[in-house]
C-alpha cells in the first residue's frame, strides 16, 4: 500500500483595477516543518480578482501533484486560501453561478481526486507568502516581464510554524526538494501552455467597462498592493479597461456605500437621524441586511468594513461581516444628520408644526432643523473630512461603508461636483448600494447609485 503524502497548498491572486493587471501566487508547504517545497507565481495580464484566485489554486494543486507524481490517491492536499468565494465553491457549499468561473473550478477539481483535497479559509494575514508571490507577479507584469523564482523574497513572509488546523505531518520522507520543485515548474509551464486559448477567452471580459463589471461580475479580494509593492501600471500594449486601470492613476480607493436596512420608522418616512431614538432594524430590515450580506459574500470584493455608530448601521454591518469574515470599524463621521426637534416626525408633521423653519431649511444648506440640529453644510464638512481620511487609508482597496441617506447622498454629490440642492433629487432606498471610486489625482467616478437588485 502506498505511503500517504500530505502537503499544504497556500494560494492567492489579485487584480489591480478589477479587472486590471493581475497575477497569482501559490506555495506548497511541508506541514511537518513549515518549509516551502515549491513556489509558483505568474502575471496573467488583464483579469479580475476571482480569475486570479482560481489560477493560483490551479497552480498550487498542479505543483503539489508534480512533487509526488507517483503518489496517486495517497497524496493528500490541504488548501488554505483567504478567498471565501473559492474555498466555499470548491468545497461544494456555494454554487458556481458565474459562467467564467465554472471552467476554472472544473480545471482545479480535475487535477487531483476530490477526496484527496480539503479546503480551509484563513484570514489574509495568515496567507502572506502566497500574497507576496501574487504581488511579485503583478510587479513583474508592470515591468513587462514574468516572475522569476530566483528573484523572489516571498519566503520571508513564511511563518516558521503553521497555525492549528494544519494536517498531520507527512508520513515518510518528503523526497528531493530541488528535483520536486523542478518537476513542479515543468508541470506549471506545460499547464500554462495548454491553458492559453482558454485564458484568452476568459480575459476577454476585461474589455467590458469597469462600471459594468463591478455591478455584474462576482470578484474576489486579495493580492492588492502592499506598502512594499505599489500598484503597477499597465504594460505597453495592454488594452485599456476604463479609469480603473488608467496607467497614470493606479488603482482607486473604492467606497461601496450601503444604506442600512429598514427600521420601524423607514416605511412611515419619518425623520430618523442621530439625535433621535437610535432604532434597531425591523424584521424587514434584518432580511435586507442578510440579502446584502449574501450579495457581498458572493462578490468577494469587500476588503474592509466601516460603519456609522448608530444601531441600524451596526446591525447591517454585522450581518455582512459575519458572512465574509471581516471586522467592523466604527467611524463617528458616518452618522446620520441630527434633525433636532424633527426627529421621529413625518415631513407633513414638520410642515404643520415648524413650517417656516422647514421652508428655510429647504432653501439653504446652511440652515439647521429646528432645535439645534445639523445643517446640510455641516454634514457635508464632516463627510468630506471622512472621505479624505478613508481614501488615504484605503488607496487601492475596496471598503464597505455602512451609513445613512444624507452621508451617502453627500458622498455622491461631492463626487459629482453637484450643488447642495442635488440632495433632494436622489432616490436612496433602504439597503441600497452606491459606489464611488477615488483616484490618486483627486478625481472621483460615481459607478453605481441606489442599486437594489440584490434585494429582489
C-alpha positions as CSV (number, residue, x, y, z in Angstrom):
1,X,0.0,0.0,0.0
2,X,1.3,3.5,-0.9
3,X,2.6,5.7,2.0
4,X,0.4,8.7,2.4
5,X,1.9,12.0,1.3
6,X,0.5,15.2,2.9
7,X,1.2,18.8,1.9
8,X,-0.3,22.2,2.4
9,X,-1.1,24.5,-0.5
10,X,-1.5,28.2,0.1
11,X,-2.7,30.3,-2.9
12,X,-3.7,33.8,-3.6
13,X,-4.4,36.0,-6.5
14,X,-5.2,39.7,-7.2
15,X,-6.1,42.3,-9.7
16,X,-5.1,46.0,-9.6
17,X,-8.2,47.6,-11.1
18,X,-10.6,44.6,-11.1
19,X,-10.4,43.9,-13.9
20,X,-6.8,45.1,-14.3
21,X,-3.3,43.9,-14.3
22,X,-3.5,40.6,-12.4
23,X,-1.3,37.8,-11.0
24,X,-1.3,34.8,-8.7
25,X,0.9,33.1,-6.2
26,X,1.0,29.6,-4.7
27,X,3.3,27.7,-2.4
28,X,3.4,24.0,-1.5
29,X,4.5,23.5,2.1
30,X,5.7,20.6,4.1
31,X,3.3,20.5,7.1
32,X,5.9,18.8,9.3
33,X,8.4,21.6,9.1
34,X,6.6,24.6,7.5
35,X,9.2,24.7,4.8
36,X,8.2,25.6,1.2
37,X,8.7,22.8,-1.2
38,X,7.7,24.6,-4.4
39,X,6.6,28.1,-5.3
40,X,4.6,29.3,-8.3
41,X,3.6,32.8,-9.5
42,X,2.6,34.4,-12.8
43,X,1.5,37.7,-14.2
44,X,-1.6,36.8,-16.3
45,X,-2.5,40.1,-18.0
46,X,-5.8,41.9,-17.5
47,X,-8.2,39.8,-15.4
48,X,-10.4,40.0,-12.3
49,X,-9.5,39.1,-8.8
50,X,-11.5,35.9,-8.8
51,X,-9.9,34.7,-12.0
52,X,-6.5,35.3,-10.4
53,X,-7.6,33.5,-7.2
54,X,-8.6,30.4,-9.2
55,X,-5.5,30.5,-11.3
56,X,-3.5,30.5,-8.0
57,X,-5.4,27.5,-6.8
58,X,-4.8,25.6,-10.1
59,X,-1.1,26.4,-9.9
60,X,-0.8,25.2,-6.3
61,X,-2.6,21.9,-7.0
62,X,-0.5,21.4,-10.1
63,X,2.7,21.9,-8.2
64,X,1.7,19.6,-5.4
65,X,0.8,16.8,-7.9
66,X,4.1,17.3,-9.7
67,X,6.1,17.0,-6.5
68,X,4.7,13.5,-5.9
69,X,3.8,12.2,-9.4
70,X,3.7,8.6,-8.2
71,X,1.6,9.1,-5.1
72,X,-1.7,8.8,-6.8
73,X,-4.7,8.7,-4.4
74,X,-2.2,8.5,-1.5
75,X,-1.5,12.2,-1.9
76,X,-3.4,14.5,0.5
77,X,-3.5,18.2,-0.1
78,X,-4.9,20.7,2.3
79,X,-5.6,24.1,0.6
80,X,-5.6,27.3,2.6
81,X,-6.8,30.5,1.0
82,X,-8.2,33.8,2.1
83,X,-10.7,33.7,-0.7
84,X,-14.0,32.8,0.9
85,X,-15.5,32.5,-2.6
86,X,-13.1,29.9,-3.9
87,X,-13.0,27.9,-0.7
88,X,-16.8,27.7,-0.4
89,X,-17.3,27.0,-4.1
90,X,-14.6,24.3,-4.3
91,X,-15.9,22.7,-1.0
92,X,-19.3,22.4,-2.7
93,X,-21.1,24.7,-0.2
94,X,-21.7,27.5,-2.7
95,X,-23.0,27.2,-6.2
96,X,-20.8,28.4,-9.0
97,X,-23.1,30.8,-10.9
98,X,-20.7,32.9,-13.0
99,X,-20.0,31.3,-16.4
100,X,-16.4,32.4,-16.4
101,X,-15.7,30.7,-13.0
102,X,-17.1,27.3,-14.0
103,X,-14.3,26.2,-16.3
104,X,-11.7,27.4,-13.8
105,X,-13.3,25.4,-11.0
106,X,-13.6,22.4,-13.2
107,X,-9.9,22.6,-14.1
108,X,-9.0,22.8,-10.4
109,X,-11.2,19.9,-9.5
110,X,-9.7,17.7,-12.2
111,X,-6.1,17.9,-11.1
112,X,-6.5,15.5,-8.1
113,X,-9.2,13.2,-6.9
114,X,-11.8,15.3,-5.0
115,X,-11.3,13.0,-1.9
116,X,-7.6,14.0,-1.9
117,X,-8.2,17.7,-1.4
118,X,-9.6,19.6,1.6
119,X,-10.1,23.4,1.8
120,X,-9.8,25.9,4.6
121,X,-10.5,29.6,4.7
122,X,-7.8,31.6,6.5
123,X,-7.5,35.4,7.2
124,X,-5.4,37.3,4.8
125,X,-2.8,37.9,7.5
126,X,-2.1,34.1,7.5
127,X,-1.6,34.0,3.8
128,X,1.3,36.3,3.4
129,X,3.6,34.0,1.5
130,X,1.2,33.5,-1.4
131,X,0.0,37.1,-1.2
132,X,3.6,38.3,-1.7
133,X,4.1,35.9,-4.6
134,X,1.0,37.3,-6.3
135,X,2.2,40.9,-5.7
136,X,5.7,40.0,-7.1
137,X,4.0,38.6,-10.2
138,X,2.0,41.8,-10.7
139,X,5.1,43.9,-10.1
140,X,6.8,41.8,-12.8
141,X,3.9,42.4,-15.2
142,X,4.2,46.2,-14.5
143,X,7.8,46.0,-15.7
144,X,6.9,44.0,-18.8
145,X,8.4,40.7,-17.6
146,X,7.3,37.4,-15.9
147,X,8.0,36.5,-12.3
148,X,11.3,34.6,-11.6
149,X,11.7,32.3,-8.6
150,X,15.3,33.3,-8.2
151,X,14.3,37.0,-7.5
152,X,11.5,36.1,-5.1
153,X,11.5,37.3,-1.5
154,X,8.1,35.8,-0.7
155,X,9.5,33.2,1.6
156,X,10.5,36.0,4.0
157,X,6.8,36.1,5.0
158,X,6.6,32.3,5.6
159,X,5.8,31.6,9.2
160,X,8.1,29.2,11.0
161,X,5.2,27.2,12.3
162,X,1.7,26.9,10.8
163,X,-1.4,27.6,12.8
164,X,-3.5,24.9,14.4
165,X,-5.7,23.0,11.9
166,X,-2.8,22.2,9.6
167,X,-2.9,18.5,8.6
168,X,-0.8,16.0,10.4
169,X,2.9,15.7,9.3
170,X,3.9,13.9,6.2
171,X,4.4,10.2,6.7
172,X,7.6,9.2,5.2
173,X,10.3,11.2,3.5
174,X,9.3,14.3,1.5
175,X,11.8,13.4,-1.2
176,X,14.3,15.5,-3.0
177,X,13.0,19.1,-2.8
178,X,15.1,20.5,-5.6
179,X,14.0,17.8,-8.0
180,X,10.4,18.2,-6.9
181,X,10.4,21.9,-7.4
182,X,11.9,21.4,-10.9
183,X,9.1,18.9,-11.7
184,X,6.5,21.4,-10.4
185,X,7.9,24.2,-12.6
186,X,7.8,22.0,-15.6
187,X,4.3,20.9,-14.9
188,X,3.2,24.5,-14.4
189,X,4.8,25.6,-17.7
190,X,3.0,22.8,-19.5
191,X,-0.3,23.7,-17.9
192,X,0.2,27.4,-18.9
193,X,0.8,26.4,-22.5
194,X,-2.3,24.2,-22.6
195,X,-4.4,26.8,-21.0
196,X,-3.5,29.7,-23.2
197,X,-6.6,29.5,-25.6
198,X,-9.0,29.2,-22.6
199,X,-7.2,32.1,-20.8
200,X,-7.6,34.3,-23.9
201,X,-11.3,33.7,-23.8
202,X,-11.6,34.3,-20.0
203,X,-9.6,37.5,-20.1
204,X,-11.8,39.0,-22.9
205,X,-14.2,40.0,-20.2
206,X,-11.7,42.7,-19.3
207,X,-12.7,44.6,-22.4
208,X,-16.0,45.4,-20.7
209,X,-16.2,48.8,-18.9
210,X,-15.2,48.7,-15.3
211,X,-18.5,50.1,-14.2
212,X,-20.4,47.2,-15.7
213,X,-18.0,44.6,-14.3
214,X,-18.3,45.8,-10.8
215,X,-22.1,45.6,-10.9
216,X,-22.4,42.3,-12.6
217,X,-19.3,40.2,-12.1
218,X,-18.5,38.4,-8.8
219,X,-14.9,39.1,-7.9
220,X,-12.7,38.2,-5.1
221,X,-10.3,40.1,-2.9
222,X,-6.6,39.5,-2.2
223,X,-3.3,40.4,-3.8
224,X,-3.8,44.2,-3.6
225,X,-0.8,46.4,-3.4
226,X,1.2,46.4,-0.2
227,X,3.4,49.3,1.0
228,X,6.4,47.5,-0.4
229,X,4.7,46.7,-3.7
230,X,3.0,49.7,-5.2
231,X,0.3,49.2,-7.8
232,X,1.8,48.5,-11.2
233,X,1.0,50.4,-14.4
234,X,-0.3,48.5,-17.4
235,X,2.4,47.2,-19.7
236,X,2.6,48.7,-23.1
237,X,0.0,47.3,-25.5
238,X,-2.4,46.1,-22.8
239,X,-6.0,47.1,-23.6
240,X,-7.3,50.0,-21.5
241,X,-10.2,49.0,-19.3
242,X,-11.7,52.3,-18.2
243,X,-10.5,54.6,-15.5
244,X,-10.0,51.6,-13.2
245,X,-6.7,50.7,-15.0
246,X,-5.5,54.2,-16.1
247,X,-1.7,53.9,-16.2
248,X,-1.1,57.2,-14.6
249,X,-3.6,56.9,-11.8
250,X,-3.1,53.5,-10.3
251,X,-5.9,51.5,-8.6
252,X,-8.6,53.7,-7.0
253,X,-10.0,53.6,-3.5
254,X,-13.4,52.1,-4.0
255,X,-16.0,53.2,-1.4
256,X,-19.0,51.0,-1.5
257,X,-21.9,52.8,0.2
258,X,-24.5,50.6,1.8
259,X,-27.5,52.2,3.3
260,X,-28.8,50.4,6.4
261,X,-31.9,48.2,6.3
262,X,-35.3,49.3,7.3
263,X,-36.3,50.3,10.8
264,X,-39.9,50.8,12.0
265,X,-39.6,54.5,11.1
266,X,-38.5,53.9,7.5
267,X,-41.7,52.9,5.8
268,X,-43.5,55.7,7.6
269,X,-41.0,58.2,6.1
270,X,-40.2,59.8,9.5
271,X,-37.1,61.8,10.1
272,X,-34.6,59.5,11.8
273,X,-31.2,60.9,12.4
274,X,-28.5,60.8,15.0
275,X,-30.4,62.9,17.6
276,X,-33.4,60.5,18.0
277,X,-34.2,57.1,19.5
278,X,-31.5,55.1,17.6
279,X,-33.9,52.4,16.4
280,X,-33.0,48.8,15.6
281,X,-33.6,47.1,12.3
282,X,-37.1,45.8,11.8
283,X,-37.8,42.2,10.7
284,X,-37.8,43.5,7.1
285,X,-34.6,45.4,7.7
286,X,-32.9,42.3,9.1
287,X,-33.9,40.4,6.0
288,X,-32.5,43.1,3.8
289,X,-29.2,43.1,5.7
290,X,-28.9,39.3,5.2
291,X,-29.6,39.6,1.5
292,X,-26.9,42.4,1.3
293,X,-24.6,40.1,3.2
294,X,-25.2,37.3,0.7
295,X,-24.6,39.6,-2.2
296,X,-21.2,40.8,-0.9
297,X,-20.2,37.3,0.1
298,X,-20.8,36.1,-3.5
299,X,-18.9,39.0,-5.0
300,X,-16.0,38.8,-2.6
301,X,-14.7,42.3,-3.4
302,X,-15.0,43.9,0.1
303,X,-11.7,44.1,2.0
304,X,-12.7,46.4,4.9
305,X,-16.0,47.3,6.6
306,X,-16.6,50.7,8.3
307,X,-19.9,51.6,9.9
308,X,-21.8,54.5,11.4
309,X,-22.1,54.2,15.2
310,X,-25.9,54.1,15.0
311,X,-27.5,50.8,15.8
312,X,-29.3,50.2,12.5
313,X,-25.9,50.5,10.6
314,X,-24.0,48.4,13.1
315,X,-26.6,45.6,12.8
316,X,-26.4,45.8,9.0
317,X,-22.6,45.8,9.0
318,X,-22.5,42.9,11.4
319,X,-24.6,40.8,9.1
320,X,-22.2,41.4,6.2
321,X,-19.1,40.9,8.4
322,X,-20.4,37.6,9.7
323,X,-20.7,36.3,6.1
324,X,-17.3,37.5,4.8
325,X,-15.2,37.1,7.9
326,X,-14.1,40.7,8.5
327,X,-14.2,43.0,11.5
328,X,-16.2,46.2,11.6
329,X,-14.6,49.6,12.4
330,X,-16.8,52.4,13.6
331,X,-16.4,55.9,12.3
332,X,-18.4,58.6,14.0
333,X,-18.3,60.8,10.9
334,X,-20.6,58.4,9.1
335,X,-23.6,59.1,11.4
336,X,-26.8,60.5,10.0
337,X,-27.8,64.2,10.3
338,X,-29.1,65.4,13.6
339,X,-32.6,66.5,12.7
340,X,-33.2,68.3,16.1
341,X,-36.8,68.7,17.0
342,X,-37.9,67.0,13.8
343,X,-36.7,63.5,14.9
344,X,-39.5,60.9,14.6
345,X,-41.8,63.2,12.7
346,X,-43.1,62.9,9.2
347,X,-42.5,65.6,6.6
348,X,-46.1,66.6,6.9
349,X,-46.0,66.9,10.7
350,X,-42.9,69.1,10.4
351,X,-44.6,71.3,7.9
352,X,-47.6,71.7,10.2
353,X,-45.6,72.4,13.4
354,X,-42.5,74.2,12.0
355,X,-43.5,75.4,8.6
356,X,-41.2,78.5,8.4
357,X,-38.2,76.6,9.7
358,X,-38.8,73.8,7.1
359,X,-39.1,76.3,4.3
360,X,-35.8,78.0,5.3
361,X,-34.1,74.5,5.6
362,X,-35.2,73.5,2.1
363,X,-33.9,76.8,0.7
364,X,-30.4,76.9,2.3
365,X,-27.8,74.2,3.1
366,X,-26.6,76.5,5.9
367,X,-29.9,76.3,7.8
368,X,-30.3,73.7,10.6
369,X,-33.5,72.0,11.6
370,X,-35.5,73.3,14.5
371,X,-34.0,72.9,17.9
372,X,-30.3,72.8,17.2
373,X,-29.9,70.1,14.6
374,X,-27.2,69.9,11.9
375,X,-27.3,71.8,8.6
376,X,-26.5,70.1,5.4
377,X,-23.4,72.3,5.1
378,X,-22.2,70.9,8.5
379,X,-22.9,67.4,7.4
380,X,-21.0,67.9,4.1
381,X,-18.0,69.2,6.0
382,X,-17.7,66.2,8.2
383,X,-18.4,63.8,5.3
384,X,-15.7,65.4,3.2
385,X,-13.3,65.1,6.0
386,X,-14.2,61.4,6.4
387,X,-13.9,60.9,2.7
388,X,-10.4,62.3,2.7
389,X,-9.3,60.0,5.6
390,X,-10.9,56.9,4.1
391,X,-9.4,57.5,0.6
392,X,-6.0,58.0,2.0
393,X,-6.3,54.9,4.3
394,X,-7.8,52.6,1.7
395,X,-6.0,53.6,-1.5
396,X,-6.2,50.7,-4.0
397,X,-8.7,48.8,-1.8
398,X,-12.4,48.3,-1.6
399,X,-14.1,49.4,1.6
400,X,-17.8,48.9,2.5
401,X,-19.2,52.0,4.3
402,X,-22.5,51.2,6.1
403,X,-24.2,54.5,6.6
404,X,-27.3,56.6,6.1
405,X,-29.2,58.6,3.4
406,X,-27.6,62.0,3.9
407,X,-24.0,60.9,4.2
408,X,-24.4,58.6,1.1
409,X,-26.1,61.4,-1.0
410,X,-23.3,63.8,0.2
411,X,-20.5,61.4,-0.9
412,X,-22.2,61.2,-4.3
413,X,-22.9,64.9,-4.6
414,X,-19.4,65.8,-3.7
415,X,-18.0,63.3,-6.2
416,X,-20.2,64.8,-9.0
417,X,-19.4,68.4,-8.0
418,X,-23.2,68.9,-7.8
419,X,-24.8,71.8,-5.8
420,X,-26.4,71.1,-2.4
421,X,-29.9,71.0,-3.8
422,X,-28.9,67.8,-5.6
423,X,-29.6,66.0,-2.3
424,X,-33.3,66.4,-2.9
425,X,-33.1,64.9,-6.4
426,X,-31.6,61.5,-5.4
427,X,-33.6,58.4,-4.5
428,X,-31.9,56.2,-2.0
429,X,-33.7,53.0,-0.8
430,X,-33.1,51.1,2.3
431,X,-30.2,48.6,2.0
432,X,-29.3,50.1,-1.4
433,X,-25.8,50.1,-2.8
434,X,-23.9,53.0,-4.3
435,X,-20.2,53.1,-5.3
436,X,-17.7,55.9,-5.8
437,X,-14.1,55.4,-6.9
438,X,-11.4,57.9,-5.9
439,X,-8.2,58.2,-7.8
440,X,-4.7,59.4,-6.9
441,X,-5.2,62.7,-8.8
442,X,-8.1,63.6,-6.6
443,X,-10.8,62.9,-9.1
444,X,-13.8,60.6,-8.4
445,X,-16.1,58.4,-10.5
446,X,-19.6,57.5,-9.5
447,X,-20.0,53.9,-10.6
448,X,-23.3,52.9,-9.0
449,X,-26.3,54.6,-7.4
450,X,-29.2,53.2,-5.4
451,X,-28.8,49.6,-6.7
452,X,-31.4,47.3,-5.1
453,X,-31.1,44.3,-7.4
454,X,-29.7,42.2,-4.5
455,X,-33.0,42.6,-2.6
456,X,-35.2,41.1,-5.4
